[in-house]
Amino acid sequence: MDLNRLLQGVGGRLLRQFLGKAMKEGINRMGKTQGTPGRADPDARRRAQQTKDTQKRMSDLMKLGRRFWR
């Protein structure tokens, strides 16, 4: 058994898992608001909806990318 290959295989898997979790967390944090909920003006609501749509598109892209990355 080649120890170098084993380390590369395990390290690659861990790196992929880490990057996937980091991207998912980044996408989730993208839509965090800093105001009080329910008191936002219409402009802020529109921006929040756009951000939510962008989050959904990014999540869908991540799912698609995972399919072809392996």
matplotlib code that plots the C-alpha trace (Angstrom):
import matplotlib.pyplot as plt

x = [0.0, 1.3, 1.1, 1.4, -1.6, -3.6, -2.9, -3.8, -7.0, -8.1, -6.8, -8.6, -11.9, -11.5, -10.7, -13.8, -16.0, -14.5, -15.0, -18.5, -19.4, -17.7, -19.6, -22.9, -22.3, -21.3, -24.5, -26.6, -24.9, -25.4, -29.0, -28.7, -30.5, -29.4, -32.6, -35.7, -37.9, -41.3, -40.3, -38.4, -39.3, -40.4, -37.0, -35.4, -38.0, -37.3, -33.6, -34.2, -36.3, -33.6, -31.0, -33.2, -33.6, -29.8, -29.3, -31.6, -29.8, -26.4, -27.6, -28.9, -25.5, -23.8, -25.9, -25.2, -21.5, -21.3, -22.7, -19.9, -17.0, -16.5]
y = [0.0, 3.4, 5.7, 8.8, 7.8, 7.0, 10.4, 12.1, 10.3, 11.0, 14.6, 15.2, 13.9, 16.0, 19.1, 18.5, 18.1, 21.3, 23.3, 22.1, 23.0, 26.4, 27.2, 26.1, 28.2, 31.2, 30.9, 30.7, 33.8, 35.8, 36.5, 37.5, 40.8, 43.3, 45.0, 44.1, 41.7, 43.0, 46.7, 46.8, 49.2, 47.9, 48.4, 46.3, 43.6, 43.6, 43.2, 40.4, 38.6, 39.0, 37.7, 34.7, 34.0, 34.2, 31.9, 29.3, 29.6, 29.2, 26.1, 24.6, 25.3, 23.6, 20.5, 20.4, 20.9, 18.1, 15.7, 16.4, 17.0, 13.4]
z = [0.0, -1.0, 2.0, -0.1, -2.2, 0.9, 2.4, -0.9, -1.1, 2.5, 2.3, -1.0, 0.5, 3.6, 1.4, -0.7, 2.4, 4.0, 0.8, 0.4, 4.0, 3.7, 0.5, 2.0, 5.1, 3.0, 0.9, 4.1, 5.6, 2.4, 3.2, 6.9, 7.6, 10.3, 11.0, 13.0, 11.1, 10.0, 10.1, 6.8, 4.1, 0.7, -0.8, 1.9, 1.4, -2.3, -1.8, 0.7, -1.8, -4.5, -2.0, -1.3, -5.0, -5.4, -2.5, -4.1, -7.5, -5.8, -3.8, -7.1, -8.7, -5.8, -6.2, -9.9, -9.4, -6.9, -9.4, -11.9, -9.5, -8.6]

ax = plt.figure().add_subplot(projection="3d")
ax.plot(x, y, z, "-o")
ax.set_aspect("equal")
plt.show()
